[in-house]
Each structure stands twice: as structure tokens, then as C-alpha cells.
Amino acid sequence: MGRMGRMDRLNQYRELIETTLRSLAQVPHRYGQISDRVICDRTNDNYLWLAEGWNKAKRVHHCLVHLEIINGKIWIQKDQLEEGIATYLEEAGVPKQDIVLGFQHPEARPFTEYAAA
């Protein structure tokens, strides 16, 4: 694939990630006063979905999903979703060979159905 093709795919993945995370973050939490924030850093290709707020007297502030685009592939660095963010990426058209489960140990990745790196 030529340079223009890679840039087209990169921009497509950026849009897809942002749209997917923003859509998922619209679902309200079942408890507490918790807000979701989607942070998109296209310069460094880092995408975060954070939950923050209060559940009774307890402070809530954690990362639900952290994605990065590295060498044209979407790396899942953190995934706290029951269904798995990879499922949503696949449904949006990302092929498995372009998804890396970065939270898996490098030696275990070849045994997943996704890219090793």
C-alpha cells in the first residue's frame, strides 16, 4: 500500500476510534454521579475514555479504554469493557490483523486471534 493509502487508513482509524468511544461514552452509569470523558490526541495517536465523579463518598477516576495507533495498527492498551473494545472495532470494520491486544504479554499475543504487533 502506498503512502497515501496508509494516510487514508490512519485517518479512517482515527475517525472510527473517536466515533466509537464517543458513542459508547453516551451510555449513562448505573450508579453515582459519574461523567465520561473521551480524550483524543491525534498528534500522538492516543485515545482515552475516562470515568470520573463520585459514587456516594468514594471518588471515581479511572481509565476504561486506552487505544493507540502504532505503525498503522490499533493497540488496545487498556480495556475495561465487558464485551471488549476489540468487538466494537471489528463491528466498525477494523480487520483483526490491525488490532493488537497491547495489554497481553508479548509472548501470549501470537496465541490470540489478533495481531501480535
Residue pairs with C-beta under 8 A, 6 or more apart in sequence:
1 9
6 72
9 72
10 69
10 72
13 69
13 72
13 74
13 94
13 98
14 40
14 42
14 45
14 69
16 89
16 92
16 93
16 94
17 40
17 47
17 67
17 69
17 74
17 89
18 38
18 40
18 47
19 92
20 85
20 88
20 89
20 92
21 38
21 40
21 47
21 49
21 65
21 67
22 38
24 49
24 65
24 81
24 88
25 36
25 37
25 38
25 49
26 36
29 36
29 51
29 53
31 55
32 53
32 54
32 55
32 56
32 60
33 53
33 54
33 55
34 51
34 52
34 53
34 54
34 55
34 60
35 51
35 52
35 53
36 49
36 50
36 51
36 64
37 48
37 49
37 50
37 51
37 52
38 47
38 48
38 49
38 50
39 46
39 47
39 48
39 49
39 50
40 47
41 47
45 68
45 69
45 70
46 66
46 67
46 68
47 65
47 66
47 67
47 68
48 63
48 65
48 66
48 67
49 63
49 64
49 65
49 66
50 61
50 62
50 63
50 64
51 60
51 61
51 62
51 64
52 60
52 61
52 62
53 60
54 60
62 80
63 78
63 80
64 78
64 80
64 81
65 76
65 78
65 79
65 80
65 81
65 85
66 76
66 77
66 78
67 74
67 75
67 76
67 77
67 85
68 74
68 75
68 77
68 102
69 75
70 100
72 98
73 98
73 99
73 100
73 115
73 117
74 89
74 94
74 98
74 99
74 100
75 100
75 102
76 85
76 86
76 99
76 100
76 101
76 102
76 103
77 102
77 103
78 103
79 85
79 86
79 103
81 88
86 99
86 101
86 114
89 99
90 96
90 99
96 113
96 114
96 115
97 114
97 115
98 115
99 114
99 115
100 109
100 114
100 115
100 116
100 117
101 109
101 112
101 114
104 112
106 116
106 117
109 115
109 116
109 117
110 116
